[in-house]
Amino acid sequence: MKKTTCKDLDGVCDAEITGNTPDEMMKNAQEHAMSANDEAHKNKMKEMREMDTGPEAVKKYMDNFKQKFAALPDA
């Protein structure tokens, strides 16, 4: 399992986010952001929804996320 913070995942707070895989960590980060129910998280989620969602942009984002995940120390 690996852990990081919401902020380290381009979020807005210092809440701990964990996951055994990149997909699990991303899912947990999304659940955190949706349950936070504050303006900072809502604004960040809106910003992310407005990002380019073309296939190349999504692949680049996921490749970057997987590299960040791989570099995290084991929790």
C-alpha positions in Angstrom: 0.0 0.0 0.0 1.1 3.5 -0.8 0.0 6.8 0.7 0.2 10.5 -0.2 -1.9 13.5 0.4 -4.8 15.1 -1.5 -2.5 18.1 -2.1 0.2 15.9 -3.6 -2.3 14.6 -6.1 -3.1 18.2 -7.2 -5.8 18.5 -4.6 -6.4 21.1 -2.0 -5.8 19.6 1.4 -3.5 17.5 3.5 -5.9 14.5 3.9 -4.1 11.2 3.5 -5.0 9.1 0.4 -4.0 5.5 0.2 -4.1 2.7 -2.4 -2.6 -0.6 -3.4 -2.7 0.3 -7.1 -2.8 3.6 -9.1 -6.4 2.9 -9.9 -7.4 2.3 -6.3 -5.6 5.5 -5.2 -7.3 7.5 -7.9 -10.7 6.1 -6.8 -10.0 6.9 -3.2 -8.9 10.4 -4.1 -12.1 10.9 -6.1 -14.2 9.6 -3.2 -12.4 11.9 -0.8 -12.9 15.0 -3.0 -16.6 14.2 -3.5 -17.2 13.6 0.2 -15.3 16.7 1.4 -18.2 19.0 0.5 -16.4 22.3 0.7 -15.8 25.0 -1.8 -12.1 24.3 -2.4 -12.7 20.7 -3.3 -15.8 21.5 -5.4 -13.8 24.1 -7.3 -11.0 21.7 -7.9 -13.4 19.0 -9.1 -15.0 21.5 -11.5 -11.5 22.5 -12.8 -10.6 18.8 -13.4 -13.9 18.1 -15.2 -13.1 21.0 -17.6 -9.7 19.5 -18.5 -9.1 18.1 -21.9 -10.5 14.6 -22.0 -9.3 13.6 -25.4 -7.5 10.2 -25.5 -4.0 11.6 -25.7 -4.6 14.0 -22.7 -6.1 11.2 -20.6 -3.2 8.9 -21.5 -0.7 11.6 -20.5 -2.5 12.3 -17.2 -2.6 8.6 -16.4 1.0 8.0 -17.3 2.0 10.9 -15.1 -0.2 9.6 -12.2 1.3 6.1 -12.5 4.8 7.5 -12.3 3.9 9.5 -9.2 2.4 6.4 -7.7 5.4 4.3 -8.4 7.7 6.9 -6.8 5.7 6.9 -3.5 7.2 5.0 -0.6 5.4 2.0 0.7 3.2 2.8 3.6 
